[in-house]
Amino acid sequence: MKKHNAQIAKIVEGLQKFSPEIIEFNPPVSNELIIKFENKYNIQLPDDYKQLLKITNGFNLMGDEVLGITFDSKSYDLAGAYQFEHFETQLPMPKHLIPFSPDGGGNYYCFDTQKETNSGFSRKIIFYATDYEYNENDTPEETHECLSDFINECIINWTLEDYNYDGSKKSK
């Protein structure tokens, strides 16, 4: 468990290198909100995500975000995304998927609660297109082994391809 907590701490350290001008961290979440989410939707959140929430209840780096839990109807959060994608859309997402990071085009990176990683600390990450009708022979793409891998590649590294830590555009 300590190894996995260290992975999340290392990811947060990497995120903290970015200027506060381009990254927004939310205050840590309470255990009560995590339990409320899990009880309301009868689903277990991955341990690595819960560890992240105890450091920052979601964050946004230049529009790329990992959702936190607020249950506040005025803010966009994990509960709102889960509620909408599972109960309020024409093509509902399967219940075992937890949409935690929107791609900006209406799709999500999701935890697949049916696919545990070798460590048991996380769940595999899949990309789910919300306007596509999947079937048992055509399933969503598995993109990452765990949350740390996802944040490192899709949020930190992809940002650093075009921008510096201070938010200035890199010259090519």
VENCOR-V985177 format. One line per field, one symbol per residue. phi: phi as a letter, one per 40 degrees, with the letter a starting at -180 (. if undefined). psi: psi as a letter, one per 20 degrees, with the letter a starting at -180 (. if undefined). burial: + if it has 24 or more other ideal C-beta (glycine too) atoms within 12 Angstrom, else -. Layout:
phi = ???
psi = ???
burial = ???
//
This chain:
phi = .cdcccccccccdccccccdcbbbbccdccdcccccccccbfaccccccccccccacgabbfgcbbcbbbfbccbcacccccdccbbbbcbccddccbcbaccgbgbacbccccbccdcgcbbcbbbbccbbccaccbbcccbacaddccccccbccccccbbcccgccccb
psi = hhghhhgghggggghihqqihipppqqqqqhhhgggggggjlqpqqhhghgghigpmrrpokipqpqaphkoiiqpagggggggihijqhnqqqhipooioqiijirqpqpoiinqrhhihaqqpqpooijporahinrqpphqhrggggggghggghgihiqrhiiqpqq.
burial = ---+--++--++-++--+---++-++--+---++--++--+-+-++++++++++++++++++-++++++++----+++++++++++------++-++++++++---+++++++-+-+---++++++++++---------+--++++++++++++++--++--+---------
//
